[in-house]
Amino acid sequence: MDTSMTGAGLAVFAGIAMGLSAAPIKFMKSYRYEHWAFINSFLALIVLPWSLAVALCPDLSGALGHIPMSSYLKANLWSLAWGVANILCCLCYVRIGVSLTVGLLTGVGLPVGILLPMVFKGSGQFATAPSLLSSTGFALLALTLVLVFAVALMARAGSEREQKGIETRGSFKVGLLMAIAAGFLQVGLSFAFVYSQGPLVEALKIRTAGESGAIAAVWAVTLPGGALLNVLFPLFLMVRGRNVNTLLSAPKDFALTLLMPLCFVTSLLCMGNGMRMMGALGASLGFGLQQGLSILTAQGVGVFTGEWKGVLRRTQVLMIGAVVLMLATVCAMAFLRAR
């Protein structure tokens, strides 16, 4: 099988896993944001990545000792940017609503995450990505614009669904600016891999680590920056709200929370492997496919859990049209790389 198609398939699966990672929240009764966010972040950003890296890389410490400190700093600064985006996203939910927040984040983040690696080349094989001004670049630019349009339709449908009884807090304009900033910063998770994986993977493979093990180690050393905020912020909220005890007083919610880091880490591993298998253009296409399927999967979870029951027919048709358009665009992206 063509490795580029296998890579595209992994990126698609990464998006599905990421879209499912938040699904357990809908079934929790006692946990609030700070509880599931703390457990999920601690396991997904620290425990699981390092456990996999140690298990899959025979000489992990030796390899990491020969990598320039600049590689770690660059990766963790991108990861930190993603962590800031997560906090801003949560704050925007209560200022401007969920649908508008997600629409702005994705509408800004998609073109940045897809197109920027074709302007400022990534590390390793991504350094040979085609120019944005090439025929491939123009084709991907057109597909990106269609994706953004589909996201805008979804955001419009979501806003119509939420508009009755929606309550927001704080300045709406400030919320808009925060959401736009978060859109730029949220690509940090992808860029942490794109701009740092080259030297990290090569150093690890020299010391007998396999491709998957090396990629697991890349995520382990790039995620601490993001973990810094994503672990400390919910911990701060729990301490301030004096509800730390809730972590252990709701076993069903705790069990549901454990599914979230499993989905998240699965998504990271599939995205990393998929990007590399798709070759020079993998940084751009991998991000686009992963994000597209993540959005579609999240919408599917919403339908399954009854979010769209009782919604006006016009709004339902708008959402269905957006989903069909996004599916077609994602398929075209996968085909673009396979040609």
Backbone torsions as a table, in degrees:
resi	resn	phi	psi	omega
1	MET	NA	140.1	176.9
2	ASP	-57.0	125.7	-177.4
3	THR	-63.6	-29.6	179.4
4	SER	-66.3	-36.6	177.5
5	MET	-70.5	-37.2	175.3
6	THR	-62.9	-41.3	177.3
7	GLY	-62.5	-41.1	177.7
8	ALA	-62.4	-40.2	178.2
9	GLY	-63.2	-39.5	177.5
10	LEU	-65.9	-39.3	178.1
11	ALA	-64.6	-38.4	176.7
12	VAL	-63.5	-45.6	179.2
13	PHE	-64.0	-35.3	176.7
14	ALA	-60.6	-40.8	178.5
15	GLY	-65.7	-40.5	178.5
16	ILE	-62.6	-45.8	179.3
17	ALA	-62.0	-41.0	179.5
18	MET	-66.8	-39.7	178.4
19	GLY	-64.6	-29.8	179.6
20	LEU	-84.2	-15.0	-172.4
21	SER	-62.9	-27.6	-179.9
22	ALA	-94.4	-6.2	-176.8
23	ALA	-57.6	-39.8	-179.1
24	PRO	-57.5	-24.3	-178.5
25	ILE	-59.6	-34.8	-176.5
26	LYS	-66.3	-16.3	-176.8
27	PHE	-108.5	5.6	179.8
28	MET	-85.1	143.3	-177.9
29	LYS	-107.7	-38.2	-173.1
30	SER	-107.4	-32.1	-176.9
31	TYR	-69.2	138.8	170.1
32	ARG	-104.0	-179.9	-177.1
33	TYR	-50.1	-48.0	-172.9
34	GLU	-63.3	-28.2	-177.9
35	HIS	-75.0	-54.8	-179.1
36	TRP	-70.7	-30.4	179.5
37	ALA	-66.9	-39.9	-179.8
38	PHE	-64.9	-50.4	-178.9
39	ILE	-63.1	-47.2	-178.2
40	ASN	-61.0	-47.2	-177.4
41	SER	-65.6	-42.2	-179.0
42	PHE	-62.5	-44.1	-178.8
43	LEU	-76.5	-43.5	-173.5
44	ALA	-75.6	-30.4	-174.5
45	LEU	-102.6	-14.7	-177.9
46	ILE	-125.4	-62.6	-169.4
47	VAL	-65.9	-56.3	-175.1
48	LEU	-66.3	-46.6	179.4
49	PRO	-59.1	-43.0	-179.2
50	TRP	-72.2	-34.3	176.6
51	SER	-62.2	-44.2	178.5
52	LEU	-66.4	-41.2	-179.1
53	ALA	-62.2	-45.0	180.0
54	VAL	-65.8	-39.5	-177.7
55	ALA	-71.4	-33.2	-171.8
56	LEU	-101.0	-11.1	-178.1
57	CYS	-116.5	108.3	-174.4
58	PRO	-59.0	-40.6	-177.2
59	ASP	-122.2	59.2	-175.4
60	LEU	-62.3	-48.0	-176.7
61	SER	-63.9	-38.4	179.1
62	GLY	-64.6	-40.4	180.0
63	ALA	-68.2	-45.6	-177.6
64	LEU	-65.6	-27.7	179.9
65	GLY	-71.1	-17.1	-178.0
66	HIS	-103.1	10.5	-179.5
67	ILE	-101.0	133.2	-178.5
68	PRO	-58.0	143.5	179.3
69	MET	-60.6	-29.1	-179.7
70	SER	-61.3	-32.1	178.7
71	SER	-66.3	-41.3	177.6
72	TYR	-65.9	-43.6	-177.6
73	LEU	-64.1	-44.0	-179.6
74	LYS	-62.0	-45.9	-179.0
75	ALA	-63.1	-42.4	-175.8
76	ASN	-76.6	-24.0	172.6
77	LEU	-67.8	-40.8	174.5
78	TRP	-63.2	-43.1	179.6
79	SER	-63.1	-38.6	177.9
80	LEU	-63.9	-39.4	177.6
81	ALA	-59.6	-41.7	177.2
82	TRP	-64.1	-38.6	177.7
83	GLY	-63.0	-40.5	176.4
84	VAL	-62.4	-41.4	179.2
85	ALA	-59.6	-39.4	179.2
86	ASN	-62.1	-42.4	180.0
87	ILE	-67.1	-44.7	178.5
88	LEU	-60.7	-38.8	179.5
89	CYS	-59.7	-47.2	-179.6
90	CYS	-62.7	-38.9	178.6
91	LEU	-68.3	-33.6	179.9
92	CYS	-70.4	-29.0	179.7
93	TYR	-54.4	-40.8	-176.8
94	VAL	-87.7	-10.1	179.8
95	ARG	-94.5	-43.7	-174.0
96	ILE	-127.2	1.5	179.1
97	GLY	94.6	156.9	-174.7
98	VAL	-68.4	-49.2	-173.9
99	SER	-63.7	-44.5	179.6
100	LEU	-66.4	-38.7	177.8
101	THR	-60.8	-51.2	-179.1
102	VAL	-62.9	-39.7	179.2
103	GLY	-61.5	-45.2	179.8
104	LEU	-68.2	-44.0	179.5
105	LEU	-58.3	-48.4	-177.1
106	THR	-72.9	-39.8	-179.8
107	GLY	-61.8	-34.9	177.2
108	VAL	-83.5	-43.8	-174.0
109	GLY	-69.3	-36.6	-177.9
110	LEU	-58.4	-55.6	-179.8
111	PRO	-63.3	-35.6	179.2
112	VAL	-65.4	-47.9	-177.4
113	GLY	-68.4	-31.2	-178.9
114	ILE	-84.4	-42.7	-168.9
115	LEU	-92.1	-32.5	-174.7
116	LEU	-61.0	-38.7	178.1
117	PRO	-64.3	-12.3	175.6
118	MET	-89.7	-12.9	177.1
119	VAL	-99.4	-52.6	175.5
120	PHE	-108.1	104.0	-170.3
121	LYS	-65.9	145.5	178.1
122	GLY	-80.0	-169.6	-178.7
123	SER	-92.0	167.5	178.4
124	GLY	60.8	-136.5	-176.9
125	GLN	-66.2	-21.8	179.8
126	PHE	-69.9	-12.6	179.4
127	ALA	-67.2	-18.7	-179.2
128	THR	-103.1	20.3	178.8
129	ALA	-60.4	144.9	179.1
130	PRO	-64.0	156.5	179.3
131	SER	-69.8	152.4	176.0
132	LEU	-64.0	-23.0	-179.0
133	LEU	-89.9	2.5	176.5
134	SER	-80.4	172.5	178.3
135	SER	-62.1	-39.7	177.0
136	THR	-64.9	-40.2	179.0
137	GLY	-62.5	-43.6	179.0
138	PHE	-65.1	-38.6	178.6
139	ALA	-64.1	-42.3	-179.8
140	LEU	-69.9	-34.4	176.1
141	LEU	-61.7	-43.9	178.9
142	ALA	-62.7	-44.0	179.6
143	LEU	-65.4	-35.8	178.4
144	THR	-64.2	-42.0	178.5
145	LEU	-62.9	-38.0	177.2
146	VAL	-65.9	-40.7	177.2
147	LEU	-60.2	-45.0	179.8
148	VAL	-62.6	-39.3	177.5
149	PHE	-63.3	-41.5	177.8
150	ALA	-62.8	-40.2	177.8
151	VAL	-63.8	-39.6	178.8
152	ALA	-62.4	-39.6	177.2
153	LEU	-64.3	-41.2	178.1
154	MET	-63.3	-42.9	179.5
155	ALA	-63.3	-38.7	178.0
156	ARG	-64.0	-45.4	179.0
157	ALA	-63.2	-42.0	179.2
158	GLY	-64.5	-38.7	178.6
159	SER	-65.4	-39.4	177.4
160	GLU	-65.1	-35.5	178.7
161	ARG	-68.4	-35.5	-174.4
162	GLU	-89.9	-14.0	-165.7
163	GLN	-62.0	-27.4	179.1
164	LYS	-77.2	118.5	174.3
165	GLY	77.3	7.9	-179.2
166	ILE	-69.0	138.5	-179.5
167	GLU	-123.9	124.7	179.1
168	THR	-117.3	159.7	-179.3
169	ARG	-131.2	148.2	178.5
170	GLY	81.5	-178.6	-178.4
171	SER	-70.1	127.2	179.7
172	PHE	-67.5	-40.9	-179.8
173	LYS	-63.8	-40.9	177.6
174	VAL	-63.5	-39.2	177.3
175	GLY	-61.0	-41.1	177.8
176	LEU	-62.3	-45.1	179.8
177	LEU	-64.4	-38.7	178.5
178	MET	-64.6	-41.1	-179.7
179	ALA	-66.0	-40.0	178.1
180	ILE	-65.0	-43.2	177.4
181	ALA	-61.4	-42.2	178.7
182	ALA	-63.8	-33.0	177.7
183	GLY	-61.3	-42.4	177.2
184	PHE	-68.2	-40.8	-173.8
185	LEU	-76.7	-25.2	-174.2
186	GLN	-67.2	-18.2	178.1
187	VAL	-73.0	-6.1	-179.1
188	GLY	-56.9	-32.5	-179.9
189	LEU	-64.6	-45.5	177.4
190	SER	-68.0	-43.8	-177.0
191	PHE	-68.1	-28.6	176.1
192	ALA	-58.0	-36.5	177.8
193	PHE	-80.7	-47.9	-174.4
194	VAL	-59.3	-41.7	-173.1
195	TYR	-96.4	4.9	-179.4
196	SER	-133.9	-13.3	-170.9
197	GLN	-68.4	-28.6	-175.4
198	GLY	-52.3	-66.6	-178.2
199	PRO	-65.8	-31.7	180.0
200	LEU	-66.8	-47.7	-178.9
201	VAL	-64.4	-43.4	-179.1
202	GLU	-62.8	-42.4	179.5
203	ALA	-63.5	-37.6	-179.0
204	LEU	-74.6	-38.2	-179.2
205	LYS	-69.6	-30.3	175.9
206	ILE	-61.2	-31.5	-179.1
207	ARG	-98.7	38.3	169.9
208	THR	68.3	14.4	174.9
209	ALA	-77.9	140.3	175.6
210	GLY	-75.1	171.3	-178.3
211	GLU	-58.3	-48.5	-178.4
212	SER	-65.8	-39.4	177.8
213	GLY	-64.3	-40.8	179.2
214	ALA	-64.1	-39.9	-179.9
215	ILE	-68.4	-37.9	175.7
216	ALA	-60.7	-39.6	179.5
217	ALA	-68.8	-35.6	176.8
218	VAL	-59.2	-47.1	179.2
219	TRP	-63.8	-37.0	-178.7
220	ALA	-60.9	-40.7	-175.9
221	VAL	-87.7	-12.9	179.8
222	THR	-97.1	-16.8	-174.5
223	LEU	-85.2	-18.0	-179.5
224	PRO	-54.9	-35.4	178.2
225	GLY	-58.8	-44.8	177.7
226	GLY	-70.7	-34.0	-179.4
227	ALA	-64.9	-31.4	-176.8
228	LEU	-51.5	-49.8	-179.3
229	LEU	-83.5	-39.6	-173.7
230	ASN	-71.2	-18.3	174.7
231	VAL	-95.0	-43.6	-174.4
232	LEU	-73.0	-36.5	-177.6
233	PHE	-63.5	-51.2	177.2
234	PRO	-65.4	-31.3	176.1
235	LEU	-63.1	-42.7	177.0
236	PHE	-59.6	-43.0	-179.9
237	LEU	-64.2	-38.8	179.0
238	MET	-66.3	-43.8	-179.8
239	VAL	-64.8	-43.7	180.0
240	ARG	-65.2	-37.9	-179.7
241	GLY	-85.8	-3.2	179.3
242	ARG	53.3	45.4	179.7
243	ASN	-129.8	30.6	178.0
244	VAL	-60.7	-34.3	-177.8
245	ASN	-60.8	-22.7	180.0
246	THR	-61.9	-24.2	179.8
247	LEU	-54.4	-39.6	-175.1
248	LEU	-106.4	-0.1	-177.5
249	SER	-96.7	1.1	-179.5
250	ALA	-132.2	78.9	-174.4
251	PRO	-60.0	-34.4	179.2
252	LYS	-66.0	-44.1	178.4
253	ASP	-65.5	-36.9	178.2
254	PHE	-62.3	-44.5	179.6
255	ALA	-63.5	-40.9	178.1
256	LEU	-63.8	-38.0	-179.5
257	THR	-62.9	-32.8	-179.3
258	LEU	-63.0	-22.9	178.0
259	LEU	-71.3	-26.9	-175.2
260	MET	-65.6	-49.9	178.8
261	PRO	-66.2	-29.2	177.1
262	LEU	-63.5	-44.7	177.7
263	CYS	-65.8	-42.5	-177.1
264	PHE	-63.2	-49.0	-178.4
265	VAL	-67.3	-37.5	175.2
266	THR	-59.2	-41.6	178.4
267	SER	-62.3	-44.7	-179.5
268	LEU	-61.8	-46.0	-178.2
269	LEU	-64.8	-42.3	179.5
270	CYS	-67.6	-39.1	179.7
271	MET	-66.3	-44.6	179.3
272	GLY	-61.4	-48.4	178.5
273	ASN	-64.3	-41.1	-179.3
274	GLY	-64.1	-43.8	178.5
275	MET	-57.3	-46.4	-177.3
276	ARG	-69.1	-35.2	-179.8
277	MET	-71.7	-23.3	178.7
278	MET	-83.0	-3.8	173.5
279	GLY	84.2	-151.4	-172.0
280	ALA	-59.9	-33.5	-178.0
281	LEU	-90.1	3.8	-174.7
282	GLY	-62.7	-31.7	179.6
283	ALA	-61.1	-42.9	-178.1
284	SER	-77.4	-50.4	-176.8
285	LEU	-69.3	-37.6	179.5
286	GLY	-60.4	-44.0	178.5
287	PHE	-64.0	-44.8	-178.9
288	GLY	-62.4	-45.1	-179.8
289	LEU	-66.8	-43.5	-179.5
290	GLN	-63.0	-44.1	-179.0
291	GLN	-67.6	-42.8	-179.7
292	GLY	-60.4	-47.4	-179.5
293	LEU	-71.5	-29.5	176.1
294	SER	-62.9	-44.8	179.3
295	ILE	-64.1	-46.2	-178.8
296	LEU	-63.2	-41.4	179.3
297	THR	-65.1	-41.7	178.5
298	ALA	-61.3	-39.5	177.2
299	GLN	-66.3	-37.9	177.1
300	GLY	-62.9	-40.2	176.0
301	VAL	-61.6	-40.5	178.5
302	GLY	-61.4	-42.1	178.2
303	VAL	-64.6	-44.0	-177.6
304	PHE	-63.1	-35.1	-177.3
305	THR	-91.9	8.8	171.9
306	GLY	86.3	16.9	-178.5
307	GLU	-65.4	-25.0	-173.6
308	TRP	-103.5	7.9	177.1
309	LYS	-70.0	136.4	177.7
310	GLY	77.6	4.5	179.4
311	VAL	-79.8	147.8	-179.7
312	LEU	-54.9	145.2	-178.7
313	ARG	-57.5	-41.4	-179.7
314	ARG	-59.6	-40.8	179.9
315	THR	-67.5	-39.1	177.7
316	GLN	-63.5	-42.3	179.3
317	VAL	-63.8	-39.2	178.5
318	LEU	-61.6	-43.2	179.4
319	MET	-67.5	-42.8	179.5
320	ILE	-61.3	-42.6	177.9
321	GLY	-60.9	-41.2	179.0
322	ALA	-64.7	-40.9	179.4
323	VAL	-64.1	-45.4	179.4
324	VAL	-61.8	-43.5	179.8
325	LEU	-63.0	-41.8	180.0
326	MET	-68.4	-40.3	177.3
327	LEU	-59.4	-45.3	-179.8
328	ALA	-63.1	-39.5	-178.8
329	THR	-69.0	-40.9	178.1
330	VAL	-62.6	-42.3	177.6
331	CYS	-61.6	-40.8	178.9
332	ALA	-64.7	-36.4	177.9
333	MET	-63.4	-44.8	178.9
334	ALA	-62.2	-39.9	179.8
335	PHE	-67.5	-36.4	-179.7
336	LEU	-58.1	-42.6	-179.1
337	ARG	-73.8	-28.2	-175.2
338	ALA	-79.8	-15.0	-176.6
339	ARG	-71.9	NA	NA
